Structures are given as C-alpha cells and as structure tokens.
Amino acid sequence: MFSVGDIVVLVSSIDGNHIDGSPPALILRKYSGYPKDFINRDKPETVYDILFDGDIESSVSECWLKKF
C-alpha cells in the first residue's frame, strides 16, 4: 500500500482518523514481519519502519498508517 519515501500519518485505532497533533512520518522500509502490538499472529504481514517525530519506529502495522 505504501512505498519507501511516502509521507504518512498515524491513525486512531478507534475511528481510523489522523491523530490530532501528531506529526507526519516518513516510510523508510517495507517488509514482511510482525507488528509490535503484542498480539500473537500465525502469519507475517506487511510492516514498515518509519521516521516519526525524530525517532525510527520499527514494525509498524500498515493499518496504523494513512497517506498524508
């Protein structure tokens, strides 16, 4: 869904809308893996490493992101 270099925003797990006040993020890497959400999964899914608010966040689920 997203490509390296895309600008995205984090979305709320409640309503799927952009989280007010959160800055945009930059997609650094796309790969198959397991999101860091402490849910056990049977198979890997597409996850991303992003640059968010000056830090690199790894294994971010695709469903947590939306195009800017």
N, CA, C and O atoms as a CHARMM CRD file, in Angstrom:
* protein
*
  272
    1    1 MET  N      0.81500  -1.19100   0.00000 PROA 1      0.00000
    2    1 MET  CA     0.00000   0.00000   0.00000 PROA 1      0.00000
    3    1 MET  C      0.86200   1.26000   0.00000 PROA 1      0.00000
    4    1 MET  O      0.58000   2.20500  -0.73600 PROA 1      0.00000
    5    2 PHE  N      1.90300   1.27700   0.81600 PROA 2      0.00000
    6    2 PHE  CA     2.80900   2.41800   0.87300 PROA 2      0.00000
    7    2 PHE  C      4.16200   2.01400   0.30200 PROA 2      0.00000
    8    2 PHE  O      4.50500   0.83300   0.25400 PROA 2      0.00000
    9    3 SER  N      4.92000   3.01200  -0.12900 PROA 3      0.00000
   10    3 SER  CA     6.25900   2.78100  -0.67200 PROA 3      0.00000
   11    3 SER  C      7.27500   3.55900   0.15300 PROA 3      0.00000
   12    3 SER  O      6.93800   4.52400   0.83900 PROA 3      0.00000
   13    4 VAL  N      8.52200   3.11800   0.07100 PROA 4      0.00000
   14    4 VAL  CA     9.60500   3.84300   0.72800 PROA 4      0.00000
   15    4 VAL  C      9.60800   5.27700   0.20300 PROA 4      0.00000
   16    4 VAL  O      9.54200   5.50700  -1.00500 PROA 4      0.00000
   17    5 GLY  N      9.68600   6.23400   1.12400 PROA 5      0.00000
   18    5 GLY  CA     9.67400   7.64500   0.76900 PROA 5      0.00000
   19    5 GLY  C      8.31200   8.30600   0.90800 PROA 5      0.00000
   20    5 GLY  O      8.21700   9.53300   0.87700 PROA 5      0.00000
   21    6 ASP  N      7.25100   7.50900   1.06000 PROA 6      0.00000
   22    6 ASP  CA     5.91500   8.08600   1.24900 PROA 6      0.00000
   23    6 ASP  C      5.81500   8.80100   2.58700 PROA 6      0.00000
   24    6 ASP  O      6.43400   8.39800   3.57200 PROA 6      0.00000
   25    7 ILE  N      5.03000   9.86200   2.60600 PROA 7      0.00000
   26    7 ILE  CA     4.72200  10.58200   3.84000 PROA 7      0.00000
   27    7 ILE  C      3.36300  10.07800   4.31600 PROA 7      0.00000
   28    7 ILE  O      2.40100  10.05700   3.54900 PROA 7      0.00000
   29    8 VAL  N      3.28800   9.67500   5.57500 PROA 8      0.00000
   30    8 VAL  CA     2.06900   9.11300   6.14600 PROA 8      0.00000
   31    8 VAL  C      1.77200   9.76900   7.49800 PROA 8      0.00000
   32    8 VAL  O      2.60000  10.49400   8.05000 PROA 8      0.00000
   33    9 VAL  N      0.58800   9.50000   8.01000 PROA 9      0.00000
   34    9 VAL  CA     0.22800   9.92200   9.36100 PROA 9      0.00000
   35    9 VAL  C     -0.25100   8.69800  10.12900 PROA 9      0.00000
   36    9 VAL  O     -0.71100   7.72100   9.53900 PROA 9      0.00000
   37   10 LEU  N     -0.13700   8.76300  11.43800 PROA 10     0.00000
   38   10 LEU  CA    -0.66900   7.70500  12.29000 PROA 10     0.00000
   39   10 LEU  C     -2.16000   7.91300  12.46600 PROA 10     0.00000
   40   10 LEU  O     -2.64000   9.04400  12.54500 PROA 10     0.00000
   41   11 VAL  N     -2.89100   6.79800  12.52500 PROA 11     0.00000
   42   11 VAL  CA    -4.34400   6.89500  12.67100 PROA 11     0.00000
   43   11 VAL  C     -4.79400   6.26300  13.98400 PROA 11     0.00000
   44   11 VAL  O     -4.12400   5.40300  14.55500 PROA 11     0.00000
   45   12 SER  N     -5.93900   6.71900  14.43100 PROA 12     0.00000
   46   12 SER  CA    -6.53900   6.22200  15.66700 PROA 12     0.00000
   47   12 SER  C     -7.07600   4.80700  15.46300 PROA 12     0.00000
   48   12 SER  O     -7.64400   4.49600  14.41600 PROA 12     0.00000
   49   13 SER  N     -6.89200   3.95700  16.46600 PROA 13     0.00000
   50   13 SER  CA    -7.45600   2.60600  16.39700 PROA 13     0.00000
   51   13 SER  C     -8.95700   2.63000  16.65300 PROA 13     0.00000
   52   13 SER  O     -9.64100   1.63700  16.40600 PROA 13     0.00000
   53   14 ILE  N     -9.47000   3.73700  17.13800 PROA 14     0.00000
   54   14 ILE  CA   -10.89800   3.85200  17.42700 PROA 14     0.00000
   55   14 ILE  C    -11.70500   4.21600  16.19400 PROA 14     0.00000
   56   14 ILE  O    -12.69600   3.55700  15.87900 PROA 14     0.00000
   57   15 ASP  N    -11.27600   5.28600  15.48200 PROA 15     0.00000
   58   15 ASP  CA   -12.08300   5.73700  14.34500 PROA 15     0.00000
   59   15 ASP  C    -11.33000   5.78900  13.02300 PROA 15     0.00000
   60   15 ASP  O    -11.92500   6.13800  12.00300 PROA 15     0.00000
   61   16 GLY  N    -10.04300   5.45500  13.00500 PROA 16     0.00000
   62   16 GLY  CA    -9.28500   5.42300  11.76200 PROA 16     0.00000
   63   16 GLY  C     -8.89100   6.78100  11.21300 PROA 16     0.00000
   64   16 GLY  O     -8.39000   6.87100  10.09300 PROA 16     0.00000
   65   17 ASN  N     -9.10900   7.83900  11.98400 PROA 17     0.00000
   66   17 ASN  CA    -8.74800   9.18700  11.56300 PROA 17     0.00000
   67   17 ASN  C     -7.37200   9.57300  12.08300 PROA 17     0.00000
   68   17 ASN  O     -6.87900   9.00500  13.05800 PROA 17     0.00000
   69   18 HSD  N     -6.75700  10.55400  11.41500 PROA 18     0.00000
   70   18 HSD  CA    -5.45400  11.08600  11.82100 PROA 18     0.00000
   71   18 HSD  C     -5.50500  11.49900  13.28900 PROA 18     0.00000
   72   18 HSD  O     -6.46500  12.13500  13.72500 PROA 18     0.00000
   73   19 ILE  N     -4.49100  11.14400  14.03600 PROA 19     0.00000
   74   19 ILE  CA    -4.41100  11.51500  15.44800 PROA 19     0.00000
   75   19 ILE  C     -4.03800  12.99400  15.52100 PROA 19     0.00000
   76   19 ILE  O     -2.95500  13.38900  15.08900 PROA 19     0.00000
   77   20 ASP  N     -4.93300  13.80300  16.06600 PROA 20     0.00000
   78   20 ASP  CA    -4.70600  15.24400  16.16000 PROA 20     0.00000
   79   20 ASP  C     -3.39500  15.55100  16.86300 PROA 20     0.00000
   80   20 ASP  O     -3.08300  14.98000  17.90800 PROA 20     0.00000
   81   21 GLY  N     -2.64100  16.45500  16.27700 PROA 21     0.00000
   82   21 GLY  CA    -1.39700  16.89900  16.88300 PROA 21     0.00000
   83   21 GLY  C     -0.19000  16.03000  16.59100 PROA 21     0.00000
   84   21 GLY  O      0.93200  16.41300  16.92500 PROA 21     0.00000
   85   22 SER  N     -0.38400  14.86900  15.97600 PROA 22     0.00000
   86   22 SER  CA     0.77900  14.02900  15.68000 PROA 22     0.00000
   87   22 SER  C      1.39200  14.45200  14.34600 PROA 22     0.00000
   88   22 SER  O      0.67100  14.72900  13.38700 PROA 22     0.00000
   89   23 PRO  N      2.71600  14.50100  14.28900 PROA 23     0.00000
   90   23 PRO  CA     3.38300  14.92500  13.05600 PROA 23     0.00000
   91   23 PRO  C      3.32800  13.82700  11.99400 PROA 23     0.00000
   92   23 PRO  O      3.05100  12.67000  12.31200 PROA 23     0.00000
   93   24 PRO  N      3.59000  14.18100  10.73700 PROA 24     0.00000
   94   24 PRO  CA     3.67200  13.14900   9.70100 PROA 24     0.00000
   95   24 PRO  C      4.92600  12.29400   9.90700 PROA 24     0.00000
   96   24 PRO  O      5.83600  12.66300  10.64900 PROA 24     0.00000
   97   25 ALA  N      4.94500  11.15300   9.23500 PROA 25     0.00000
   98   25 ALA  CA     6.07300  10.22200   9.32200 PROA 25     0.00000
   99   25 ALA  C      6.53700   9.87800   7.90700 PROA 25     0.00000
  100   25 ALA  O      5.79000  10.03400   6.94100 PROA 25     0.00000
  101   26 LEU  N      7.76700   9.41300   7.80100 PROA 26     0.00000
  102   26 LEU  CA     8.35900   9.03800   6.52600 PROA 26     0.00000
  103   26 LEU  C      8.59200   7.53000   6.51100 PROA 26     0.00000
  104   26 LEU  O      9.19200   6.98300   7.43600 PROA 26     0.00000
  105   27 ILE  N      8.11700   6.85300   5.45600 PROA 27     0.00000
  106   27 ILE  CA     8.35100   5.41400   5.30900 PROA 27     0.00000
  107   27 ILE  C      9.81500   5.19400   4.92200 PROA 27     0.00000
  108   27 ILE  O     10.28000   5.70800   3.90500 PROA 27     0.00000
  109   28 LEU  N     10.53400   4.42500   5.74200 PROA 28     0.00000
  110   28 LEU  CA    11.94300   4.12000   5.49200 PROA 28     0.00000
  111   28 LEU  C     12.14000   2.73500   4.89600 PROA 28     0.00000
  112   28 LEU  O     13.04700   2.52500   4.09100 PROA 28     0.00000
  113   29 ARG  N     11.29000   1.78700   5.29100 PROA 29     0.00000
  114   29 ARG  CA    11.46200   0.39600   4.87500 PROA 29     0.00000
  115   29 ARG  C     10.12000  -0.31500   4.92300 PROA 29     0.00000
  116   29 ARG  O      9.30700  -0.06300   5.81200 PROA 29     0.00000
  117   30 LYS  N      9.89200  -1.20600   3.96100 PROA 30     0.00000
  118   30 LYS  CA     8.67300  -2.01900   3.89600 PROA 30     0.00000
  119   30 LYS  C      9.10600  -3.47800   3.84000 PROA 30     0.00000
  120   30 LYS  O      9.99300  -3.83000   3.06300 PROA 30     0.00000
  121   31 TYR  N      8.48200  -4.33800   4.66600 PROA 31     0.00000
  122   31 TYR  CA     8.87800  -5.74600   4.68700 PROA 31     0.00000
  123   31 TYR  C      7.78700  -6.60100   5.31500 PROA 31     0.00000
  124   31 TYR  O      6.81200  -6.07900   5.85700 PROA 31     0.00000
  125   32 SER  N      7.95300  -7.89200   5.24000 PROA 32     0.00000
  126   32 SER  CA     7.02100  -8.83900   5.84300 PROA 32     0.00000
  127   32 SER  C      7.51300  -9.14200   7.25400 PROA 32     0.00000
  128   32 SER  O      8.67100  -9.50800   7.45300 PROA 32     0.00000
  129   33 GLY  N      6.62300  -8.98700   8.22600 PROA 33     0.00000
  130   33 GLY  CA     7.01500  -9.22000   9.61200 PROA 33     0.00000
  131   33 GLY  C      5.80900  -9.18100  10.52600 PROA 33     0.00000
  132   33 GLY  O      4.67100  -9.35100  10.08700 PROA 33     0.00000
  133   34 TYR  N      6.06700  -8.95900  11.78300 PROA 34     0.00000
  134   34 TYR  CA     5.02100  -8.93900  12.79800 PROA 34     0.00000
  135   34 TYR  C      5.00200  -7.57800  13.49000 PROA 34     0.00000
  136   34 TYR  O      6.02900  -7.13800  14.00600 PROA 34     0.00000
  137   35 PRO  N      3.85700  -6.91000  13.51000 PROA 35     0.00000
  138   35 PRO  CA     3.76400  -5.60700  14.17400 PROA 35     0.00000
  139   35 PRO  C      4.07100  -5.72600  15.66400 PROA 35     0.00000
  140   35 PRO  O      3.86300  -6.77100  16.28100 PROA 35     0.00000
  141   36 LYS  N      4.56800  -4.63400  16.21900 PROA 36     0.00000
  142   36 LYS  CA     4.86200  -4.60100  17.65900 PROA 36     0.00000
  143   36 LYS  C      3.61800  -4.16700  18.41900 PROA 36     0.00000
  144   36 LYS  O      3.54300  -3.03900  18.90800 PROA 36     0.00000
  145   37 ASP  N      2.64900  -5.05900  18.51700 PROA 37     0.00000
  146   37 ASP  CA     1.41500  -4.74500  19.23900 PROA 37     0.00000
  147   37 ASP  C      1.04600  -5.83000  20.24600 PROA 37     0.00000
  148   37 ASP  O     -0.04700  -5.81100  20.81200 PROA 37     0.00000
  149   38 PHE  N      1.94800  -6.76400  20.46600 PROA 38     0.00000
  150   38 PHE  CA     1.78900  -7.81400  21.47100 PROA 38     0.00000
  151   38 PHE  C      0.63300  -8.76900  21.17900 PROA 38     0.00000
  152   38 PHE  O      0.12600  -9.42700  22.08700 PROA 38     0.00000
  153   39 ILE  N      0.21500  -8.84600  19.91000 PROA 39     0.00000
  154   39 ILE  CA    -0.80100  -9.81000  19.50100 PROA 39     0.00000
  155   39 ILE  C     -0.09000 -10.93600  18.76900 PROA 39     0.00000
  156   39 ILE  O      0.67900 -10.68700  17.84000 PROA 39     0.00000
  157   40 ASN  N     -0.34200 -12.18100  19.18500 PROA 40     0.00000
  158   40 ASN  CA     0.27500 -13.32400  18.50600 PROA 40     0.00000
  159   40 ASN  C     -0.43200 -13.56600  17.18100 PROA 40     0.00000
  160   40 ASN  O     -1.65900 -13.65100  17.12900 PROA 40     0.00000
  161   41 ARG  N      0.34400 -13.67500  16.11600 PROA 41     0.00000
  162   41 ARG  CA    -0.19800 -13.89500  14.77900 PROA 41     0.00000
  163   41 ARG  C      0.36000 -15.19100  14.21000 PROA 41     0.00000
  164   41 ARG  O      1.48500 -15.58400  14.51800 PROA 41     0.00000
  165   42 ASP  N     -0.44000 -15.85100  13.37600 PROA 42     0.00000
  166   42 ASP  CA     0.00100 -17.09000  12.74100 PROA 42     0.00000
  167   42 ASP  C      0.90200 -16.83700  11.54800 PROA 42     0.00000
  168   42 ASP  O      1.78200 -17.64400  11.24900 PROA 42     0.00000
  169   43 LYS  N      0.68800 -15.71600  10.86200 PROA 43     0.00000
  170   43 LYS  CA     1.49300 -15.44500   9.67000 PROA 43     0.00000
  171   43 LYS  C      1.92000 -13.97800   9.65500 PROA 43     0.00000
  172   43 LYS  O      1.22800 -13.12000  10.20200 PROA 43     0.00000
  173   44 PRO  N      3.04300 -13.69900   9.03800 PROA 44     0.00000
  174   44 PRO  CA     3.52200 -12.31500   8.96800 PROA 44     0.00000
  175   44 PRO  C      2.63300 -11.45900   8.07800 PROA 44     0.00000
  176   44 PRO  O      1.87000 -11.97800   7.26300 PROA 44     0.00000
  177   45 GLU  N      2.73900 -10.15000   8.24000 PROA 45     0.00000
  178   45 GLU  CA     2.00400  -9.20200   7.41400 PROA 45     0.00000
  179   45 GLU  C      2.95500  -8.07400   7.01700 PROA 45     0.00000
  180   45 GLU  O      4.09800  -8.02500   7.47200 PROA 45     0.00000
  181   46 THR  N      2.47600  -7.18100   6.17400 PROA 46     0.00000
  182   46 THR  CA     3.30300  -6.05400   5.75100 PROA 46     0.00000
  183   46 THR  C      3.45400  -5.06600   6.89700 PROA 46     0.00000
  184   46 THR  O      2.46700  -4.59800   7.46400 PROA 46     0.00000
  185   47 VAL  N      4.69700  -4.75600   7.22800 PROA 47     0.00000
  186   47 VAL  CA     5.00300  -3.78000   8.27100 PROA 47     0.00000
  187   47 VAL  C      6.03000  -2.78700   7.71800 PROA 47     0.00000
  188   47 VAL  O      6.65300  -3.02400   6.68300 PROA 47     0.00000
  189   48 TYR  N      6.18600  -1.68700   8.42600 PROA 48     0.00000
  190   48 TYR  CA     7.05100  -0.60800   7.97000 PROA 48     0.00000
  191   48 TYR  C      7.93900  -0.11300   9.09600 PROA 48     0.00000
  192   48 TYR  O      7.56300  -0.15300  10.26800 PROA 48     0.00000
  193   49 ASP  N      9.12300   0.35300   8.72600 PROA 49     0.00000
  194   49 ASP  CA     9.94700   1.15300   9.62100 PROA 49     0.00000
  195   49 ASP  C      9.72200   2.59100   9.19000 PROA 49     0.00000
  196   49 ASP  O      9.79000   2.90300   8.00200 PROA 49     0.00000
  197   50 ILE  N      9.45500   3.46700  10.14600 PROA 50     0.00000
  198   50 ILE  CA     9.14700   4.85300   9.82500 PROA 50     0.00000
  199   50 ILE  C     10.01000   5.80100  10.66100 PROA 50     0.00000
  200   50 ILE  O     10.46200   5.46200  11.75500 PROA 50     0.00000
  201   51 LEU  N     10.22100   6.98500  10.11600 PROA 51     0.00000
  202   51 LEU  CA    10.84400   8.06600  10.86800 PROA 51     0.00000
  203   51 LEU  C      9.69500   8.91800  11.38500 PROA 51     0.00000
  204   51 LEU  O      8.98700   9.56000  10.60900 PROA 51     0.00000
  205   52 PHE  N      9.51500   8.92000  12.70200 PROA 52     0.00000
  206   52 PHE  CA     8.38000   9.59900  13.31400 PROA 52     0.00000
  207   52 PHE  C      8.86400  10.45800  14.46800 PROA 52     0.00000
  208   52 PHE  O      9.42100   9.94700  15.43900 PROA 52     0.00000
  209   53 ASP  N      8.65500  11.74500  14.36300 PROA 53     0.00000
  210   53 ASP  CA     8.99300  12.68500  15.43000 PROA 53     0.00000
  211   53 ASP  C     10.45300  12.56400  15.86300 PROA 53     0.00000
  212   53 ASP  O     10.77200  12.67900  17.04600 PROA 53     0.00000
  213   54 GLY  N     11.34300  12.32800  14.88300 PROA 54     0.00000
  214   54 GLY  CA    12.77100  12.27200  15.15700 PROA 54     0.00000
  215   54 GLY  C     13.30400  10.91600  15.56000 PROA 54     0.00000
  216   54 GLY  O     14.51000  10.76800  15.75700 PROA 54     0.00000
  217   55 ASP  N     12.44100   9.91800  15.68900 PROA 55     0.00000
  218   55 ASP  CA    12.86100   8.57200  16.07000 PROA 55     0.00000
  219   55 ASP  C     12.46600   7.57100  14.99000 PROA 55     0.00000
  220   55 ASP  O     11.49600   7.78400  14.26200 PROA 55     0.00000
  221   56 ILE  N     13.21300   6.49100  14.89200 PROA 56     0.00000
  222   56 ILE  CA    12.84600   5.41300  13.97400 PROA 56     0.00000
  223   56 ILE  C     11.99900   4.41200  14.74000 PROA 56     0.00000
  224   56 ILE  O     12.42100   3.86400  15.75800 PROA 56     0.00000
  225   57 GLU  N     10.80600   4.18600  14.23400 PROA 57     0.00000
  226   57 GLU  CA     9.88200   3.20200  14.80700 PROA 57     0.00000
  227   57 GLU  C      9.86900   2.00200  13.87500 PROA 57     0.00000
  228   57 GLU  O      9.70100   2.16700  12.66700 PROA 57     0.00000
  229   58 SER  N     10.04100   0.80900  14.40300 PROA 58     0.00000
  230   58 SER  CA    10.10000  -0.38200  13.56300 PROA 58     0.00000
  231   58 SER  C      8.84300  -1.23800  13.71500 PROA 58     0.00000
  232   58 SER  O      8.13800  -1.17200  14.72200 PROA 58     0.00000
  233   59 SER  N      8.59200  -2.03000  12.69700 PROA 59     0.00000
  234   59 SER  CA     7.48400  -2.98900  12.68000 PROA 59     0.00000
  235   59 SER  C      6.12700  -2.32800  12.93300 PROA 59     0.00000
  236   59 SER  O      5.33800  -2.79600  13.75300 PROA 59     0.00000
  237   60 VAL  N      5.87400  -1.24400  12.22300 PROA 60     0.00000
  238   60 VAL  CA     4.60100  -0.52600  12.33700 PROA 60     0.00000
  239   60 VAL  C      3.60900  -1.15100  11.36300 PROA 60     0.00000
  240   60 VAL  O      3.89500  -1.26700  10.17100 PROA 60     0.00000
  241   61 SER  N      2.45900  -1.55000  11.86100 PROA 61     0.00000
  242   61 SER  CA     1.43500  -2.18300  11.03500 PROA 61     0.00000
  243   61 SER  C      0.89600  -1.22700   9.98200 PROA 61     0.00000
  244   61 SER  O      0.75500  -0.02800  10.22200 PROA 61     0.00000
  245   62 GLU  N      0.59900  -1.77600   8.81600 PROA 62     0.00000
  246   62 GLU  CA     0.03400  -0.98400   7.72600 PROA 62     0.00000
  247   62 GLU  C     -1.29900  -0.34900   8.12400 PROA 62     0.00000
  248   62 GLU  O     -1.62300   0.74400   7.66000 PROA 62     0.00000
  249   63 CYS  N     -2.07000  -1.01700   8.97000 PROA 63     0.00000
  250   63 CYS  CA    -3.39600  -0.49900   9.35000 PROA 63     0.00000
  251   63 CYS  C     -3.29800   0.69100  10.30800 PROA 63     0.00000
  252   63 CYS  O     -4.31100   1.33300  10.58900 PROA 63     0.00000
  253   64 TRP  N     -2.11800   0.99300  10.80700 PROA 64     0.00000
  254   64 TRP  CA    -1.92400   2.12900  11.69800 PROA 64     0.00000
  255   64 TRP  C     -1.54300   3.40000  10.95000 PROA 64     0.00000
  256   64 TRP  O     -1.36300   4.45800  11.55300 PROA 64     0.00000
  257   65 LEU  N     -1.42100   3.28100   9.60600 PROA 65     0.00000
  258   65 LEU  CA    -0.93300   4.40000   8.79700 PROA 65     0.00000
  259   65 LEU  C     -1.94600   4.80600   7.72600 PROA 65     0.00000
  260   65 LEU  O     -2.77700   4.00800   7.29200 PROA 65     0.00000
  261   66 LYS  N     -1.85000   6.07300   7.31700 PROA 66     0.00000
  262   66 LYS  CA    -2.70200   6.60500   6.26600 PROA 66     0.00000
  263   66 LYS  C     -1.88600   7.63500   5.49400 PROA 66     0.00000
  264   66 LYS  O     -1.07900   8.35900   6.07700 PROA 66     0.00000
  265   67 LYS  N     -2.10200   7.70000   4.15800 PROA 67     0.00000
  266   67 LYS  CA    -1.37900   8.68000   3.33100 PROA 67     0.00000
  267   67 LYS  C     -1.63200  10.08400   3.86100 PROA 67     0.00000
  268   67 LYS  O     -2.74100  10.40500   4.28900 PROA 67     0.00000
  269   68 PHE  N     -0.59500  10.92100   3.83100 PROA 68     0.00000
  270   68 PHE  CA    -0.68100  12.30000   4.29400 PROA 68     0.00000
  271   68 PHE  C     -1.42800  13.14200   3.28200 PROA 68     0.00000
  272   68 PHE  O     -1.60800  14.34200   3.49000 PROA 68     0.00000
